[in-house]
Amino acid sequence: MITIIFGFASDKILITIRGNDIRFASTQFGAQEANIAGIKLDYAGVIREHPDLETNEDWREIAIERFKEKIKSYHTEEETAQYVIEELRKFGYQPEQKQKEGFRPEKIQ
């Protein structure tokens, strides 16, 4: 299990990776964990990543499925964590700490 903490404005985002399962939590919502199906997606961001979904009414469900398939393509939790860190950095999220298996958290540069 790997836990990553991101800063975004005055909010803290917590991402927990357990195998191929990723959970998201935000201090804005009381740190209640949600899987990808419960996360709010930005239409413009999804279209930027997947232009073929622009005219599709089911864009949200398809984007979630593509995300799940991408996560399944990684063989380790560490690879998944690196992918999540790099992807969220693109959108202004600042990675702060990464904690593996309950050990001391490491600062992320």
VEXVORO-605981 format. One record per atom (N, C-alpha, C, CB): residue number from 1; residue in one letter; atom name; x, y, z. Coordinates in Angstrom, 2 decimals, padded with zeros to 5 digits. Each point is the difference from the previous one (the first is absolute). Last residue first. Glycine has a CB too. Example, Ala and Ser with C-alpha at 12.3 -4.5 7.8 and 13.67 -1.06 7.14 Angstrom:
<2,'S','N',<012.85,-002.25,007.08>>
<2,'S','CA',<000.82,001.19,000.06>>
<2,'S','C',<-000.77,001.09,000.73>>
<2,'S','CB',<001.18,-000.63,-002.15>>
<1,'A','N',<-000.89,-005.09,002.08>>
<1,'A','CA',<-000.89,001.19,000.00>>
<1,'A','C',<000.90,001.20,000.00>>
<1,'A','CB',<-001.89,-001.17,001.25>>
***
This chain:
<109,'Q','N',<010.31,015.42,-003.84>>
<109,'Q','CA',<000.63,001.21,-000.56>>
<109,'Q','C',<-000.69,000.45,-001.25>>
<109,'Q','CB',<002.17,-000.70,000.95>>
<108,'I','N',<-003.90,-002.07,003.57>>
<108,'I','CA',<000.15,-000.11,-001.45>>
<108,'I','C',<000.58,001.30,-000.50>>
<108,'I','CB',<-001.94,-001.63,-000.20>>
<107,'K','N',<002.16,-001.08,005.21>>
<107,'K','CA',<-000.34,001.22,-000.75>>
<107,'K','C',<000.26,-000.26,-001.48>>
<107,'K','CB',<000.56,001.49,001.99>>
<106,'E','N',<-001.94,-005.38,001.50>>
<106,'E','CA',<001.16,000.62,-000.63>>
<106,'E','C',<-000.49,001.25,-000.71>>
<106,'E','CB',<001.22,-002.23,-000.28>>
<105,'P','N',<-003.18,-000.91,004.75>>
<105,'P','CA',<-000.19,000.64,-001.30>>
<105,'P','C',<001.30,000.64,-000.49>>
<105,'P','CB',<-002.41,000.42,000.57>>
<104,'R','N',<002.12,-004.85,002.62>>
<104,'R','CA',<000.08,001.45,000.04>>
<104,'R','C',<-000.19,000.59,-001.38>>
<104,'R','CB',<001.53,-000.15,001.96>>
<103,'F','N',<-003.76,-004.53,-001.57>>
<103,'F','CA',<001.28,000.50,000.50>>
<103,'F','C',<000.00,001.52,-000.01>>
<103,'F','CB',<001.17,-002.05,-000.85>>
<102,'G','N',<-004.76,-000.87,-000.85>>
<102,'G','CA',<-000.10,000.49,001.37>>
<102,'G','C',<001.31,000.47,000.60>>
<102,'G','CB',<-001.87,-001.52,000.26>>
<101,'E','N',<001.33,-000.09,-004.90>>
<101,'E','CA',<-000.30,-001.06,000.97>>
<101,'E','C',<000.01,000.47,001.45>>
<101,'E','CB',<000.98,-001.59,-001.60>>
<100,'K','N',<000.73,005.28,-001.45>>
<100,'K','CA',<-000.13,-001.39,-000.45>>
<100,'K','C',<-000.25,-000.92,001.18>>
<100,'K','CB',<001.50,000.48,-001.95>>
<99,'Q','N',<-002.01,005.09,000.41>>
<99,'Q','CA',<000.19,-000.94,001.09>>
<99,'Q','C',<-000.25,-001.41,-000.52>>
<99,'Q','CB',<-000.69,001.74,001.72>>
<98,'K','N',<001.75,003.75,-003.36>>
<98,'K','CA',<-000.38,-001.34,-000.43>>
<98,'K','C',<000.34,-000.95,001.15>>
<98,'K','CB',<000.39,000.53,-002.49>>
<97,'Q','N',<-001.25,005.24,001.54>>
<97,'Q','CA',<000.55,-001.16,000.71>>
<97,'Q','C',<-000.49,-001.29,-000.61>>
<97,'Q','CB',<000.11,001.35,002.09>>
<96,'E','N',<-000.78,003.00,-004.29>>
<96,'E','CA',<000.71,000.37,001.22>>
<96,'E','C',<000.67,-001.18,000.68>>
<96,'E','CB',<-001.62,001.84,000.28>>
<95,'P','N',<-000.43,000.19,-005.41>>
<95,'P','CA',<000.24,-001.18,000.85>>
<95,'P','C',<000.85,000.39,001.20>>
<95,'P','CB',<-000.17,-001.52,-001.99>>
<94,'Q','N',<-003.23,004.61,-000.96>>
<94,'Q','CA',<001.39,-000.07,000.46>>
<94,'Q','C',<000.17,-001.22,000.90>>
<94,'Q','CB',<000.23,002.52,-000.14>>
<93,'Y','N',<-003.68,-000.79,-004.12>>
<93,'Y','CA',<000.07,-000.66,001.30>>
<93,'Y','C',<001.47,-000.15,000.38>>
<93,'Y','CB',<-002.20,-001.24,-000.41>>
<92,'G','N',<000.56,003.05,-003.86>>
<92,'G','CA',<000.23,000.91,001.11>>
<92,'G','C',<000.00,-000.61,001.38>>
<92,'G','CB',<-001.00,001.65,-001.42>>
<91,'F','N',<000.59,-003.81,-003.07>>
<91,'F','CA',<-001.19,000.78,000.28>>
<91,'F','C',<000.13,000.86,001.27>>
<91,'F','CB',<-001.32,-001.78,-001.14>>
<90,'K','N',<004.75,-001.25,-000.47>>
<90,'K','CA',<-000.39,000.75,-001.20>>
<90,'K','C',<-001.15,000.96,000.29>>
<90,'K','CB',<000.75,-001.93,-001.42>>
<89,'R','N',<000.71,-001.24,004.68>>
<89,'R','CA',<000.89,001.18,-000.09>>
<89,'R','C',<-000.39,000.89,-001.17>>
<89,'R','CB',<001.86,-001.33,001.04>>
<88,'L','N',<-003.94,-002.89,-000.48>>
<88,'L','CA',<-000.59,001.06,000.81>>
<88,'L','C',<000.87,001.26,000.04>>
<88,'L','CB',<-001.11,-001.76,001.38>>
<87,'E','N',<002.69,-002.11,-003.73>>
<87,'E','CA',<-001.25,000.48,-000.59>>
<87,'E','C',<-000.59,001.17,000.78>>
<87,'E','CB',<-000.42,-002.30,-000.87>>
<86,'E','N',<004.31,000.09,002.54>>
<86,'E','CA',<000.30,000.76,-001.22>>
<86,'E','C',<-001.28,000.57,-000.64>>
<86,'E','CB',<002.01,-001.46,-000.38>>
<85,'I','N',<-002.49,-001.35,004.19>>
<85,'I','CA',<000.74,001.22,000.34>>
<85,'I','C',<000.23,000.86,-001.23>>
<85,'I','CB',<001.11,-001.21,001.89>>
<84,'V','N',<-003.03,-003.04,-002.52>>
<84,'V','CA',<-000.95,000.92,000.65>>
<84,'V','C',<000.70,001.32,000.34>>
<84,'V','CB',<-001.29,-001.97,000.94>>
<83,'Y','N',<003.99,-001.50,-002.66>>
<83,'Y','CA',<-000.95,000.47,-001.02>>
<83,'Y','C',<-000.94,001.04,000.59>>
<83,'Y','CB',<000.13,-002.23,-001.18>>
<82,'Q','N',<002.78,000.03,004.12>>
<82,'Q','CA',<000.74,000.93,-000.86>>
<82,'Q','C',<-000.90,000.59,-001.06>>
<82,'Q','CB',<002.09,-001.30,000.40>>
<81,'A','N',<-003.90,-002.07,002.35>>
<81,'A','CA',<000.22,001.24,000.75>>
<81,'A','C',<000.73,001.03,-000.85>>
<81,'A','CB',<000.06,-001.31,002.14>>
<80,'T','N',<-000.60,-003.01,-003.91>>
<80,'T','CA',<-001.28,000.70,000.04>>
<80,'T','C',<000.15,001.34,000.72>>
<80,'T','CB',<-001.22,-002.21,-000.02>>
<79,'E','N',<004.90,-000.64,000.03>>
<79,'E','CA',<-000.23,000.51,-001.36>>
<79,'E','C',<-001.29,000.81,-000.06>>
<79,'E','CB',<001.25,-001.96,-000.97>>
<78,'E','N',<-000.36,-000.27,005.00>>
<78,'E','CA',<000.96,001.09,-000.18>>
<78,'E','C',<-000.15,000.64,-001.40>>
<78,'E','CB',<001.59,-001.15,001.60>>
<77,'E','N',<-004.03,-002.75,-000.42>>
<77,'E','CA',<-000.59,001.19,000.60>>
<77,'E','C',<000.91,001.21,-000.20>>
<77,'E','CB',<-001.18,-001.44,001.70>>
<76,'T','N',<001.50,-002.49,-005.32>>
<76,'T','CA',<000.25,000.20,001.43>>
<76,'T','C',<-000.71,001.26,000.48>>
<76,'T','CB',<002.23,-001.16,-000.20>>
<75,'H','N',<-002.61,-000.39,-004.33>>
<75,'H','CA',<000.22,-001.26,000.69>>
<75,'H','C',<000.21,000.16,001.50>>
<75,'H','CB',<000.97,-000.86,-002.09>>
<74,'Y','N',<-003.95,003.58,-001.98>>
<74,'Y','CA',<001.20,000.09,000.84>>
<74,'Y','C',<000.11,-001.24,000.86>>
<74,'Y','CB',<-000.15,002.51,000.02>>
<73,'S','N',<-003.60,-001.80,-002.87>>
<73,'S','CA',<001.18,-000.27,-000.82>>
<73,'S','C',<001.31,000.09,000.80>>
<73,'S','CB',<-001.26,000.88,-001.97>>
<72,'K','N',<-003.16,000.18,003.74>>
<72,'K','CA',<000.24,-001.45,-000.07>>
<72,'K','C',<001.26,-000.34,-000.79>>
<72,'K','CB',<-002.46,-000.36,000.17>>
<71,'I','N',<000.96,004.86,000.03>>
<71,'I','CA',<000.53,-000.42,001.30>>
<71,'I','C',<000.31,-001.49,000.00>>
<71,'I','CB',<-001.33,001.81,001.13>>
<70,'K','N',<-000.77,-000.03,-004.93>>
<70,'K','CA',<001.36,000.53,000.11>>
<70,'K','C',<000.64,-000.46,001.30>>
<70,'K','CB',<-000.65,002.00,-001.38>>
<69,'E','N',<-003.89,-002.99,000.72>>
<69,'E','CA',<000.85,-000.83,-000.86>>
<69,'E','C',<001.46,000.45,000.07>>
<69,'E','CB',<-001.96,-000.39,-001.53>>
<68,'K','N',<-001.24,003.00,003.80>>
<68,'K','CA',<000.15,-001.31,000.66>>
<68,'K','C',<000.91,-000.92,-000.81>>
<68,'K','CB',<-002.28,000.27,001.01>>
<67,'F','N',<001.14,003.88,-002.90>>
<67,'F','CA',<000.88,000.19,001.14>>
<67,'F','C',<000.26,-001.34,000.70>>
<67,'F','CB',<-000.87,002.35,000.29>>
<66,'R','N',<-002.28,-002.29,-003.74>>
<66,'R','CA',<001.36,000.15,-000.54>>
<66,'R','C',<001.01,000.18,001.12>>
<66,'R','CB',<-000.95,001.01,-002.09>>
<65,'E','N',<-003.60,-001.11,003.27>>
<65,'E','CA',<000.45,-001.32,-000.45>>
<65,'E','C',<001.42,000.05,-000.54>>
<65,'E','CB',<-002.37,-000.60,-000.52>>
<64,'I','N',<000.33,004.67,001.66>>
<64,'I','CA',<000.28,-000.79,001.21>>
<64,'I','C',<000.51,-001.38,-000.38>>
<64,'I','CB',<-001.78,001.27,001.26>>
<63,'A','N',<000.33,001.50,-004.74>>
<63,'A','CA',<001.24,000.51,000.57>>
<63,'A','C',<000.39,-000.78,001.26>>
<63,'A','CB',<-000.52,002.28,-000.92>>
<62,'I','N',<-003.63,-003.24,-001.06>>
<62,'I','CA',<001.09,-000.48,-000.85>>
<62,'I','C',<001.34,000.46,000.55>>
<62,'I','CB',<-001.53,000.04,-002.00>>
<61,'E','N',<-002.36,001.54,004.11>>
<61,'E','CA',<000.15,-001.43,000.24>>
<61,'E','C',<001.16,-000.57,-000.81>>
<61,'E','CB',<-002.45,-000.18,000.46>>
<60,'R','N',<001.32,004.74,-001.18>>
<60,'R','CA',<000.48,-000.21,001.37>>
<60,'R','C',<000.28,-001.48,000.26>>
<60,'R','CB',<-001.31,002.00,000.74>>
<59,'W','N',<-000.63,-000.57,-004.92>>
<59,'W','CA',<001.42,000.35,000.14>>
<59,'W','C',<000.55,-000.32,001.38>>
<59,'W','CB',<-000.34,001.80,-001.68>>
<58,'D','N',<-004.05,-002.49,-001.01>>
<58,'D','CA',<000.50,-000.83,001.10>>
<58,'D','C',<001.48,000.27,000.29>>
<58,'D','CB',<-001.68,-001.75,-000.60>>
<57,'E','N',<-000.62,003.89,-003.01>>
<57,'E','CA',<-000.80,000.31,001.20>>
<57,'E','C',<000.49,-000.77,001.23>>
<57,'E','CB',<-001.96,000.45,-001.49>>
<56,'N','N',<004.84,001.21,-002.95>>
<56,'N','CA',<-000.60,-001.19,000.61>>
<56,'N','C',<-000.72,000.39,001.29>>
<56,'N','CB',<001.81,-001.46,-001.01>>
<55,'T','N',<000.97,004.25,-001.98>>
<55,'T','CA',<-001.41,-000.07,-000.39>>
<55,'T','C',<-000.73,-001.19,000.62>>
<55,'T','CB',<000.62,001.11,-002.12>>
<54,'E','N',<004.05,-000.26,003.14>>
<54,'E','CA',<-000.65,001.31,000.00>>
<54,'E','C',<-001.49,-000.06,-000.32>>
<54,'E','CB',<002.18,000.96,-000.67>>
<53,'L','N',<001.55,-004.42,000.99>>
<53,'L','CA',<-001.20,-000.06,000.83>>
<53,'L','C',<-000.82,001.29,-000.04>>
<53,'L','CB',<001.20,-001.59,001.47>>
<52,'D','N',<003.15,000.79,-003.65>>
<52,'D','CA',<-001.03,-000.79,-000.67>>
<52,'D','C',<-001.31,-000.07,000.80>>
<52,'D','CB',<001.81,-001.33,-001.05>>
<51,'P','N',<002.34,003.44,002.65>>
<51,'P','CA',<-000.81,000.83,-000.91>>
<51,'P','C',<-001.13,-000.77,-000.69>>
<51,'P','CB',<002.03,001.37,-000.36>>
<50,'H','N',<000.92,-001.87,004.87>>
<50,'H','CA',<-000.68,-000.94,-000.90>>
<50,'H','C',<-000.90,000.77,-000.96>>
<50,'H','CB',<000.08,-001.82,001.77>>
<49,'E','N',<002.67,004.20,001.34>>
<49,'E','CA',<000.71,-001.28,000.01>>
<49,'E','C',<-000.56,-000.99,-001.03>>
<49,'E','CB',<000.49,000.38,002.41>>
<48,'R','N',<-002.56,003.84,-001.89>>
<48,'R','CA',<001.41,000.28,-000.31>>
<48,'R','C',<000.80,-001.30,-000.09>>
<48,'R','CB',<-000.18,002.23,001.17>>
<47,'I','N',<-004.28,-002.40,000.28>>
<47,'I','CA',<000.08,000.19,-001.46>>
<47,'I','C',<001.43,000.30,-000.43>>
<47,'I','CB',<-002.37,000.84,-000.02>>
<46,'V','N',<001.47,-001.18,004.64>>
<46,'V','CA',<-000.18,-001.31,-000.63>>
<46,'V','C',<000.15,000.12,-001.52>>
<46,'V','CB',<-001.54,-000.72,001.88>>
<45,'G','N',<001.62,004.70,000.61>>
<45,'G','CA',<001.19,-000.80,000.25>>
<45,'G','C',<-000.07,-001.37,-000.66>>
<45,'G','CB',<000.29,001.21,002.13>>
<44,'A','N',<-004.08,001.63,-002.27>>
<44,'A','CA',<001.08,000.55,-000.84>>
<44,'A','C',<001.29,-000.80,000.17>>
<44,'A','CB',<-001.04,002.28,000.19>>
<43,'Y','N',<-002.69,-003.42,002.58>>
<43,'Y','CA',<-000.24,-000.34,-001.41>>
<43,'Y','C',<001.16,000.48,-000.88>>
<43,'Y','CB',<-002.48,000.14,000.40>>
<42,'D','N',<002.92,-001.56,004.77>>
<42,'D','CA',<-000.16,001.22,-000.76>>
<42,'D','C',<-000.11,-000.36,-001.48>>
<42,'D','CB',<001.29,001.34,001.74>>
<41,'L','N',<-002.59,-004.37,002.83>>
<41,'L','CA',<000.89,000.19,-001.15>>
<41,'L','C',<-000.34,001.29,-000.73>>
<41,'L','CB',<000.25,-002.48,-000.24>>
<40,'K','N',<-000.85,-000.06,005.41>>
<40,'K','CA',<-000.55,000.98,-000.93>>
<40,'K','C',<001.02,000.24,-001.12>>
<40,'K','CB',<-001.36,001.10,001.85>>
<39,'I','N',<000.67,-005.77,001.12>>
<39,'I','CA',<000.75,001.25,-000.10>>
<39,'I','C',<-000.62,000.91,-001.06>>
<39,'I','CB',<002.09,-001.18,000.73>>
<38,'G','N',<-003.32,-003.45,000.59>>
<38,'G','CA',<-000.63,001.06,000.76>>
<38,'G','C',<000.67,001.35,-000.13>>
<38,'G','CB',<-000.71,-001.73,001.55>>
<37,'A','N',<002.27,-002.35,-003.66>>
<37,'A','CA',<-001.39,000.17,-000.45>>
<37,'A','C',<-000.69,001.15,000.72>>
<37,'A','CB',<-000.09,-002.44,-000.51>>
<36,'I','N',<004.53,000.95,001.69>>
<36,'I','CA',<-000.03,000.85,-001.19>>
<36,'I','C',<-001.42,000.25,-000.49>>
<36,'I','CB',<002.25,-000.87,-000.64>>
<35,'N','N',<-001.93,-000.20,005.75>>
<35,'N','CA',<000.73,-000.57,-001.12>>
<35,'N','C',<-000.17,000.90,-001.22>>
<35,'N','CB',<-000.32,-002.35,000.91>>
<34,'A','N',<000.37,004.00,004.33>>
<34,'A','CA',<-000.87,-000.37,-001.12>>
<34,'A','C',<000.85,-000.67,-001.07>>
<34,'A','CB',<-001.60,001.93,000.49>>
<33,'E','N',<001.68,-000.06,005.17>>
<33,'E','CA',<000.59,-000.65,-001.16>>
<33,'E','C',<-001.05,-000.33,-001.05>>
<33,'E','CB',<001.78,-000.94,001.46>>
<32,'Q','N',<-001.51,005.00,002.31>>
<32,'Q','CA',<-000.78,-001.20,-000.33>>
<32,'Q','C',<000.57,-000.61,-001.29>>
<32,'Q','CB',<-002.09,000.96,001.11>>
<31,'A','N',<003.35,003.22,001.45>>
<31,'A','CA',<000.90,-001.12,-000.27>>
<31,'A','C',<-000.75,-001.32,-000.20>>
<31,'A','CB',<001.75,001.17,001.34>>
<30,'G','N',<-003.75,003.33,-000.93>>
<30,'G','CA',<000.16,-000.77,001.23>>
<30,'G','C',<000.84,-001.24,-000.16>>
<30,'G','CB',<-002.17,000.86,000.67>>
<29,'F','N',<001.39,002.48,-004.12>>
<29,'F','CA',<-001.19,-000.83,000.21>>
<29,'F','C',<000.16,-000.90,001.22>>
<29,'F','CB',<-000.44,000.05,-002.45>>
<28,'Q','N',<003.90,002.92,001.19>>
<28,'Q','CA',<-001.17,000.84,-000.27>>
<28,'Q','C',<-001.29,-000.77,000.31>>
<28,'Q','CB',<001.30,001.25,-001.78>>
<27,'T','N',<002.98,-003.28,001.82>>
<27,'T','CA',<-000.35,000.60,001.29>>
<27,'T','C',<-001.22,000.91,-000.16>>
<27,'T','CB',<002.40,-000.12,000.73>>
<26,'S','N',<-001.57,-004.22,-003.83>>
<26,'S','CA',<000.31,001.42,000.05>>
<26,'S','C',<-000.40,000.54,001.36>>
<26,'S','CB',<-000.31,000.23,-002.49>>
<25,'A','N',<001.45,-005.20,-000.52>>
<25,'A','CA',<-000.65,000.68,001.12>>
<25,'A','C',<000.46,001.46,000.00>>
<25,'A','CB',<-000.13,-002.16,001.37>>
<24,'F','N',<000.16,-002.90,-004.48>>
<24,'F','CA',<000.26,001.44,000.09>>
<24,'F','C',<-000.74,000.55,001.20>>
<24,'F','CB',<000.31,000.18,-002.50>>
<23,'R','N',<001.69,-005.27,000.46>>
<23,'R','CA',<-001.02,000.75,000.74>>
<23,'R','C',<000.45,001.44,000.14>>
<23,'R','CB',<-000.72,-002.08,001.25>>
<22,'I','N',<001.79,-002.72,-004.36>>
<22,'I','CA',<000.42,001.33,000.40>>
<22,'I','C',<-001.17,000.70,000.65>>
<22,'I','CB',<001.70,000.12,-001.87>>
<21,'D','N',<000.11,-005.39,000.32>>
<21,'D','CA',<-001.06,000.82,000.54>>
<21,'D','C',<000.56,001.33,000.47>>
<21,'D','CB',<-001.28,-002.06,000.69>>
<20,'N','N',<003.77,-001.80,-002.39>>
<20,'N','CA',<-000.62,000.76,-001.09>>
<20,'N','C',<-001.15,000.88,000.47>>
<20,'N','CB',<000.65,-001.83,-001.54>>
<19,'G','N',<002.77,000.58,005.15>>
<19,'G','CA',<-000.04,-000.80,-001.22>>
<19,'G','C',<-000.52,000.84,-001.15>>
<19,'G','CB',<-000.36,-002.09,001.34>>
<18,'R','N',<-000.13,004.81,002.27>>
<18,'R','CA',<000.06,-001.38,000.48>>
<18,'R','C',<-000.12,-000.90,-001.21>>
<18,'R','CB',<-001.01,000.58,002.28>>
<17,'I','N',<001.69,004.97,-000.88>>
<17,'I','CA',<000.12,-001.01,-001.06>>
<17,'I','C',<000.18,-001.35,000.67>>
<17,'I','CB',<001.02,001.67,-001.63>>
<16,'T','N',<-002.87,003.68,002.80>>
<16,'T','CA',<000.45,-001.28,000.52>>
<16,'T','C',<-000.03,-001.03,-001.12>>
<16,'T','CB',<-000.85,000.58,002.32>>
<15,'I','N',<000.83,005.14,-001.41>>
<15,'I','CA',<-000.23,-001.09,-000.96>>
<15,'I','C',<000.62,-001.26,000.57>>
<15,'I','CB',<-000.03,001.60,-001.99>>
<14,'L','N',<-001.65,003.73,003.50>>
<14,'L','CA',<000.62,-001.24,000.43>>
<14,'L','C',<-000.35,-001.08,-001.01>>
<14,'L','CB',<-000.10,000.68,002.45>>
<13,'I','N',<000.30,005.06,-001.97>>
<13,'I','CA',<-000.58,-001.15,-000.70>>
<13,'I','C',<000.81,-001.23,000.41>>
<13,'I','CB',<-000.79,001.45,-001.97>>
<12,'K','N',<-000.23,003.89,003.90>>
<12,'K','CA',<000.89,-001.15,-000.05>>
<12,'K','C',<-000.76,-001.16,-000.64>>
<12,'K','CB',<001.29,000.77,002.08>>
<11,'D','N',<-001.81,005.02,-002.25>>
<11,'D','CA',<-000.54,-001.34,000.21>>
<11,'D','C',<001.11,-001.04,-000.04>>
<11,'D','CB',<-002.18,000.72,-001.01>>
<10,'S','N',<002.32,004.10,000.00>>
<10,'S','CA',<000.05,-000.22,001.45>>
<10,'S','C',<-000.49,-001.40,000.38>>
<10,'S','CB',<-000.35,002.46,000.34>>
<9,'A','N',<002.26,-002.02,-005.07>>
<9,'A','CA',<-000.48,001.22,000.65>>
<9,'A','C',<000.09,-000.22,001.51>>
<9,'A','CB',<-001.58,000.58,-001.95>>
<8,'F','N',<002.81,-004.65,000.50>>
<8,'F','CA',<-000.66,000.70,-001.09>>
<8,'F','C',<-000.73,001.19,000.60>>
<8,'F','CB',<-000.25,-002.13,-001.40>>
<7,'G','N',<004.00,-002.23,002.63>>
<7,'G','CA',<-000.58,001.28,000.36>>
<7,'G','C',<-000.60,000.63,-001.24>>
<7,'G','CB',<001.66,000.30,001.88>>
<6,'F','N',<-000.69,-005.72,-000.40>>
<6,'F','CA',<000.20,001.12,-000.91>>
<6,'F','C',<-000.58,001.26,000.62>>
<6,'F','CB',<-000.06,-001.54,-002.01>>
<5,'I','N',<001.77,-003.84,003.43>>
<5,'I','CA',<-000.71,001.22,000.39>>
<5,'I','C',<000.40,001.11,-000.96>>
<5,'I','CB',<-000.09,-000.71,002.44>>
<4,'I','N',<-000.04,-005.06,-002.33>>
<4,'I','CA',<000.64,001.22,-000.48>>
<4,'I','C',<-000.86,001.18,000.43>>
<4,'I','CB',<001.06,-001.21,-001.98>>
<3,'T','N',<-000.15,-004.46,003.05>>
<3,'T','CA',<-000.84,001.17,000.20>>
<3,'T','C',<000.78,001.23,-000.43>>
<3,'T','CB',<-001.24,-001.12,001.91>>
<2,'I','N',<001.28,-004.63,-002.60>>
<2,'I','CA',<000.71,001.27,-000.08>>
<2,'I','C',<-001.01,001.12,000.16>>
<2,'I','CB',<001.80,-000.99,-001.51>>
<1,'M','N',<-001.21,-004.75,002.29>>
<1,'M','CA',<-000.85,001.17,000.00>>
<1,'M','C',<000.90,001.24,000.00>>
<1,'M','CB',<-001.87,-001.24,001.23>>
***
